[in-house]
Amino acid sequence: MGNAGDIEINASGIISFEIGERRLFNRPSVARTNVQSGAIGNGGNIKIEADSLFLNDGGWLEAIVEASTEVRDSEDIPPGQGNSGNIDINVRDKIVMSGLIEENIGDVAGTMSSANAGISPELLSSGIINNIDIGVTGDSGNIKVKADSLVLADGAQINSGNYCQLKSGNINLDINGLISMGDAAKFTFRGSSSLINSAILSQLGKDANGSGGNIDIQAGSISMLDISEISASTFGEGNAGNISMHVNEDISVSELCSI
């Protein structure tokens, strides 16, 4: 029993999370503060300040409270209990999120917490994730991003979700210039090809009866291509959050994209 610690990273230059030339079990670079299965306590916060931030090849920032874990020949570990922490990013120049950890994931099992073909985005694409998983009692924290420009490509996602009974956190984006979203990523799962779209998502799962988080976007302009999505949705009894957008110049939404 106890709370997870905070992660704080300050840099005068570039911060980059990527898989690099030497892969270790195909695992990307991650900054993570979790409440694990069986634990009781609140997750820590993630705070990053830098000139630029790159999340590439499946690199992600994560604050979650985990679901129960199956253990062979033993009792299952119960879900974690507590709130996930906040993620706060303040970047002077640009944030770029792009690339999958692996295009062919064979028989790797995905979770059902994502709208993307039953595959959780944190298994594959780069992104910022703040989730409360199935069976947990707790609220998910907020995601706050401030930068000059923001790029989400190759299925990159900013995702705040709650798949239990309480509240999903808010997403607040304060971008001086362009938010660019596009380039859906193709991957193969158990022999079938699917796409992951670049997205900004606030989600309540099918077992949730709390309230969804709001998405608040302030930007110079927004460009959405290739089935990209901005969505506040509910798959259960709870109410979805609201989407508020304040844009100084153009909003360009191409065919098959959605808000």
C-alpha positions, 0 to 999 in steps of 0.5 A: 500500500502506498503511492507511486512516485512522480517523474519530472524531466527538464531539458534545455534541448530535445527529449526523445523516446524511441526504440533505437537501433538495439531492440530489447524484446521489441520494447519502446522507450517509456516514461511510466507511473502506474498503480499495478495490479494488487496495489492500493494507492494513487499513481504519480504525476509525469511532468516534462519541460523541454525545447522539443519532445519526440515520441517515436516507434512506439515511445509513450508516456503513461499513467494508468491503474492496472486491471487484474492479472491472471496467474497460472496455477494461482489466484488471480491478482486483483485490479489496482485501486486508486487514481492515476496521476496527471501528465503535464508537458510544457515544450517551447518548440514542437512535439512529434509523435509517430511510428509503431513499435512493430507492424506485425505483432503476430499472436500478441494478445491485445486488450479490449479497451481501445476502439481500434480493432480490440488492440490497446494503442499502448501496445503499438503506437506512440502516444500519451496515455492516462487510463483507469483499467477494467475493475479498478476503483479510481479516477483517471488524471488529466493530460495537459500539453503546451507547445508551439506545434503538435504532430500526431502521425502513424496512429499516434494517440493522446488518450484519456480513458476510464473503463470502470465506474468513476471519472475520466480525466480531461485533455487540455491542449494549448498549441500556438501554431499547427496541430497536424494529425494524419497518416493512419498506421497499418499493422497485422494482427493474427494474419489480419491487417488493420489500421490505427488512426491518429487520434485525440480520445476521451473514452468511457468503457462499457463497464463505466458509469461515471463521467467522461473527460472533456477535451479542450483545444486551443490552437493556431490551426488544425489539419486532420487527414487520413481517418484521424479523429478527435472524439469524446465517447462513451461505450457504457452508461456514463456520459461522454465529455465535451469537446471545446475548440478555439482556433485562431485560423483554419480547421481543415478536416479531410474526408473520413476524418471526424470530430 
